[in-house]
């Protein structure tokens, strides 16, 4: 069994097509197929069901591929340790970001990395928390940017910044008469929330203290959609502080601070505990710090480098 063979079966699983997998690996289809056949013979295991279209792994093949991704991740970590001794500011980072953070950091992050870190290749995927955690554990991504804590012993959380929530209230909503709103007394009526699966949705419903069947009707897929729904239909919603900068001047007049208590979410970089690419992690954190307002950044990150 070789790392190359593991790369081939992971490629076939990703593309679900032998020809496209071979092209992605830079080899001929016959070479890729031959190497996979040898691995199947060595393990006495059929990895792929070649009669299915698209090609799919068998049940034991799925388990093998899952572990192969972890092995390849650890191998890449070893290469990174050696390369970091010779080269600076280079490498690929596979970053996962939750949808309620992505709009505020990704546009500027791509630009910052391109301008200041030309040797770093940033590959970003946007998914909900549950999927990102699974991708981290399967070594399909290197780092996740998400709301924490998640309290998972297999993962390491590095707090990056702390963000307040604010209410976005339609002008004709009774709440609009208040200059600020007590978060513990927010009504669940006329509340628009995100769909199930968004961590922000759970945080908002917890602020309301109960789940309303009426509120459950009002579910949207993104924060921008929630704002537009309030604009056209009334009611109110709760949005992250960083979203305010994306609003028009007339929309900003609909913002009301939340107090008593002031709700805040912690946003962290999350990696596997066996992650070793310390320098690239610090470069990524430094790039993100240029985007986030200084007052929001975790004080420890201002003073200390990340140590793994």
C-alpha positions as CSV (number, residue, x, y, z in Angstrom):
1,X,0.0,0.0,0.0
2,X,1.4,3.4,-1.0
3,X,0.3,7.0,-0.4
4,X,-0.1,7.3,-4.2
5,X,-2.7,4.5,-4.2
6,X,-4.5,6.2,-1.3
7,X,-4.5,9.4,-3.3
8,X,-6.1,7.6,-6.3
9,X,-8.9,6.0,-4.3
10,X,-9.7,9.4,-2.7
11,X,-9.7,11.1,-6.1
12,X,-12.1,8.5,-7.5
13,X,-14.4,8.9,-4.5
14,X,-14.3,12.7,-4.9
15,X,-15.0,12.7,-8.7
16,X,-17.1,9.5,-8.8
17,X,-15.5,8.9,-12.3
18,X,-12.2,7.1,-13.1
19,X,-11.3,9.3,-16.1
20,X,-11.8,12.6,-14.2
21,X,-10.0,11.2,-11.2
22,X,-7.0,10.2,-13.4
23,X,-7.0,13.7,-15.0
24,X,-7.0,15.3,-11.5
25,X,-4.1,13.1,-10.5
26,X,-2.2,13.8,-13.7
27,X,-2.0,10.1,-14.7
28,X,-3.7,7.9,-17.4
29,X,-6.8,6.1,-16.5
30,X,-5.1,2.8,-17.1
31,X,-2.4,3.7,-14.6
32,X,-4.9,4.8,-12.0
33,X,-7.1,1.8,-12.5
34,X,-4.2,-0.6,-12.3
35,X,-2.9,0.8,-9.1
36,X,-6.4,0.6,-7.5
37,X,-6.7,-3.0,-8.6
38,X,-3.4,-3.8,-7.0
39,X,-4.5,-2.2,-3.8
40,X,-7.8,-4.2,-3.9
41,X,-5.8,-7.4,-4.4
42,X,-3.4,-6.6,-1.6
43,X,-6.3,-5.9,0.8
44,X,-8.5,-8.6,-0.6
45,X,-11.2,-6.0,-0.7
46,X,-13.4,-4.5,-3.5
47,X,-13.2,-0.7,-2.9
48,X,-15.5,0.5,-5.7
49,X,-18.7,-0.8,-7.3
50,X,-17.7,-0.3,-11.0
51,X,-21.2,-1.3,-12.2
52,X,-22.8,1.7,-10.7
53,X,-23.0,5.0,-12.6
54,X,-21.5,7.2,-11.3
55,X,-19.0,4.9,-9.7
56,X,-19.5,4.5,-5.9
57,X,-17.4,2.9,-3.1
58,X,-18.6,-0.2,-1.5
59,X,-19.5,-0.1,2.2
60,X,-16.0,-1.4,3.3
61,X,-14.5,0.9,0.6
62,X,-16.2,3.9,2.2
63,X,-14.5,3.1,5.5
64,X,-11.2,2.6,3.8
65,X,-11.4,5.9,2.0
66,X,-12.4,7.7,5.1
67,X,-9.3,6.5,6.8
68,X,-7.2,7.2,3.7
69,X,-8.1,10.9,3.9
70,X,-6.8,11.0,7.4
71,X,-3.6,9.3,6.4
72,X,-3.0,11.6,3.5
73,X,-3.7,14.6,5.8
74,X,-1.1,13.4,8.3
75,X,1.4,12.8,5.5
76,X,0.9,16.3,4.2
77,X,1.5,17.6,7.8
78,X,4.9,15.8,7.8
79,X,5.8,17.4,4.4
80,X,4.7,20.8,5.8
81,X,7.0,20.4,8.9
82,X,10.0,19.7,6.6
83,X,9.1,22.4,4.1
84,X,8.5,25.1,6.8
85,X,12.2,24.7,7.7
86,X,13.2,25.8,4.2
87,X,10.4,28.0,3.0
88,X,8.4,30.9,4.4
89,X,4.8,32.0,3.7
90,X,4.0,29.2,1.3
91,X,1.5,26.4,1.1
92,X,-2.2,25.6,0.6
93,X,-4.8,26.2,3.2
94,X,-8.2,24.6,2.9
95,X,-10.5,26.8,4.9
96,X,-14.1,26.1,5.9
97,X,-16.4,29.0,6.9
98,X,-20.0,29.1,8.3
99,X,-22.5,31.1,6.2
100,X,-23.1,33.6,9.0
101,X,-19.5,34.7,9.0
102,X,-18.5,34.3,5.3
103,X,-19.9,37.5,3.9
104,X,-18.0,39.7,6.3
105,X,-14.6,38.2,6.0
106,X,-14.1,36.3,2.7
107,X,-14.1,39.2,0.2
108,X,-11.4,41.0,2.0
109,X,-9.6,37.9,3.0
110,X,-9.1,36.8,-0.6
111,X,-7.7,40.2,-1.4
112,X,-5.4,40.3,1.6
113,X,-4.0,36.9,1.0
114,X,-3.5,37.6,-2.7
115,X,-1.7,40.9,-2.0
116,X,0.4,40.0,1.1
117,X,0.8,36.2,0.9
118,X,1.4,35.4,-2.8
119,X,2.9,32.0,-1.8
120,X,-0.3,30.9,0.0
121,X,-3.1,29.2,-1.9
122,X,-6.4,29.7,-0.1
123,X,-9.2,27.2,-0.9
124,X,-12.4,28.1,0.8
125,X,-15.7,26.2,1.2
126,X,-18.8,27.5,2.9
127,X,-20.9,25.1,5.0
128,X,-22.9,24.9,8.2
129,X,-21.2,24.0,11.5
130,X,-22.1,20.3,11.6
131,X,-20.7,19.7,8.1
132,X,-17.5,21.7,8.8
133,X,-16.8,19.7,11.9
134,X,-17.2,16.5,10.0
135,X,-14.9,17.7,7.2
136,X,-12.3,18.7,9.8
137,X,-12.3,15.2,11.4
138,X,-12.1,13.6,8.0
139,X,-9.2,15.9,7.1
140,X,-11.1,17.3,4.1
141,X,-10.4,20.8,5.3
142,X,-7.5,22.2,7.4
143,X,-9.1,25.0,9.3
144,X,-12.6,26.1,10.1
145,X,-13.8,29.6,11.0
146,X,-16.9,29.2,13.1
147,X,-18.8,30.2,16.2
148,X,-17.6,28.5,19.4
149,X,-17.3,26.9,21.8
150,X,-18.0,23.4,20.4
151,X,-16.4,21.4,23.1
152,X,-15.0,18.6,21.0
153,X,-11.9,16.9,22.4
154,X,-10.6,16.0,18.9
155,X,-10.4,19.6,17.9
156,X,-8.6,22.7,19.0
157,X,-10.4,26.1,19.2
158,X,-8.4,29.3,18.9
159,X,-10.6,32.3,19.7
160,X,-10.3,35.1,17.1
161,X,-12.9,37.7,17.9
162,X,-16.1,38.4,19.8
163,X,-19.1,39.8,17.9
164,X,-22.3,41.4,19.3
165,X,-25.8,40.8,18.0
166,X,-28.2,43.6,17.2
167,X,-31.9,43.7,16.3
168,X,-33.0,44.8,12.9
169,X,-36.6,46.2,13.4
170,X,-39.1,47.3,10.8
171,X,-40.2,51.0,11.4
172,X,-43.8,50.0,12.1
173,X,-42.9,47.3,14.6
174,X,-43.7,48.2,18.2
175,X,-40.1,47.4,19.1
176,X,-38.9,50.2,16.9
177,X,-40.1,52.7,19.5
178,X,-37.3,51.6,21.8
179,X,-33.8,53.0,21.6
180,X,-32.5,49.6,22.8
181,X,-34.1,46.2,23.4
182,X,-33.6,43.9,26.4
183,X,-32.5,40.6,24.8
184,X,-34.2,38.5,27.5
185,X,-37.6,40.1,26.7
186,X,-37.5,39.9,22.9
187,X,-40.9,38.6,21.7
188,X,-40.9,35.5,19.5
189,X,-43.9,36.9,17.5
190,X,-43.0,38.6,14.2
191,X,-39.4,37.2,14.5
192,X,-37.7,36.1,11.4
193,X,-35.0,33.5,11.9
194,X,-32.6,31.3,9.9
195,X,-33.4,27.8,8.8
196,X,-32.7,24.8,11.0
197,X,-29.0,23.9,11.0
198,X,-27.6,27.4,11.4
199,X,-25.9,27.8,14.8
200,X,-27.0,31.5,14.8
201,X,-30.7,30.4,14.6
202,X,-30.3,28.4,17.9
203,X,-28.6,31.4,19.6
204,X,-31.4,33.7,18.5
205,X,-34.2,31.3,19.7
206,X,-32.4,30.9,23.0
207,X,-32.4,34.7,23.4
208,X,-36.2,34.7,23.0
209,X,-36.4,32.1,25.8
210,X,-38.9,29.9,23.9
211,X,-39.7,28.5,20.5
212,X,-42.8,30.0,18.8
213,X,-44.7,28.1,16.2
214,X,-45.5,31.5,14.7
215,X,-41.8,32.4,14.5
216,X,-41.0,29.1,13.0
217,X,-43.0,30.0,9.9
218,X,-40.5,32.8,9.3
219,X,-37.3,31.0,8.3
220,X,-34.8,32.2,5.7
221,X,-31.5,30.9,4.3
222,X,-29.3,33.9,4.8
223,X,-29.0,37.0,6.9
224,X,-29.2,39.2,3.9
225,X,-32.5,37.5,3.0
226,X,-33.8,38.1,6.6
227,X,-33.1,41.8,6.3
228,X,-34.9,42.0,3.0
229,X,-37.9,40.1,4.4
230,X,-38.1,42.6,7.3
231,X,-37.9,45.5,4.8
232,X,-40.9,44.2,2.8
233,X,-43.0,42.4,5.4
234,X,-42.3,44.0,8.7
235,X,-41.4,42.2,12.0
236,X,-37.8,42.0,13.1
237,X,-34.7,39.8,13.1
238,X,-31.4,39.5,14.9
239,X,-28.2,39.9,12.9
240,X,-24.4,39.9,13.7
241,X,-22.8,43.3,14.3
242,X,-20.5,43.0,11.3
243,X,-23.6,42.9,9.0
244,X,-24.4,46.5,9.9
245,X,-21.6,47.7,7.6
246,X,-23.3,46.1,4.6
247,X,-26.6,48.0,5.2
248,X,-27.7,51.2,3.5
249,X,-28.0,54.4,5.5
250,X,-31.8,54.1,5.8
251,X,-31.5,50.5,6.9
252,X,-29.1,51.3,9.6
253,X,-31.8,53.4,11.2
254,X,-33.6,50.1,11.8
255,X,-30.8,48.8,14.1
256,X,-31.4,48.6,17.8
257,X,-28.8,47.5,20.4
258,X,-29.5,44.4,22.5
259,X,-28.8,44.8,26.2
260,X,-29.4,43.1,29.6
261,X,-27.6,40.8,28.7
262,X,-25.7,42.0,25.7
263,X,-25.5,38.9,23.5
264,X,-22.0,38.1,22.0
265,X,-20.7,35.2,20.0
266,X,-17.2,33.9,20.0
267,X,-15.7,33.2,16.6
268,X,-12.7,31.0,16.4
269,X,-10.3,29.2,14.1
270,X,-10.8,25.5,14.7
271,X,-8.2,22.8,13.7
272,X,-7.6,19.1,14.5
273,X,-5.4,18.5,17.5
274,X,-2.8,16.9,15.3
275,X,-2.5,20.0,13.1
276,X,1.1,21.1,12.8
277,X,1.2,24.0,10.3
278,X,1.7,26.6,12.9
279,X,3.2,29.3,10.7
280,X,0.4,29.2,8.1
281,X,-2.2,29.3,10.9
282,X,-0.6,32.4,12.3
283,X,-0.5,34.0,8.8
284,X,-4.2,33.2,8.4
285,X,-5.0,34.7,11.8
286,X,-2.9,37.8,11.0
287,X,-4.8,38.3,7.7
288,X,-8.1,38.0,9.5
289,X,-7.0,40.5,12.1
290,X,-6.7,43.1,9.4
291,X,-10.3,42.6,8.5
292,X,-11.9,42.5,12.0
293,X,-12.3,45.7,14.0
294,X,-9.5,45.9,16.6
295,X,-12.0,46.3,19.5
296,X,-13.4,42.8,18.6
297,X,-10.2,40.9,18.4
298,X,-9.4,38.5,21.3
299,X,-6.8,40.2,23.5
300,X,-4.6,37.1,23.6
301,X,-4.3,37.2,19.8
302,X,-3.1,40.8,20.0
303,X,-0.2,39.9,22.2
304,X,0.8,36.3,21.4
305,X,1.4,34.1,18.4
306,X,-0.6,30.9,18.1
307,X,1.3,27.9,19.5
308,X,0.3,24.4,18.7
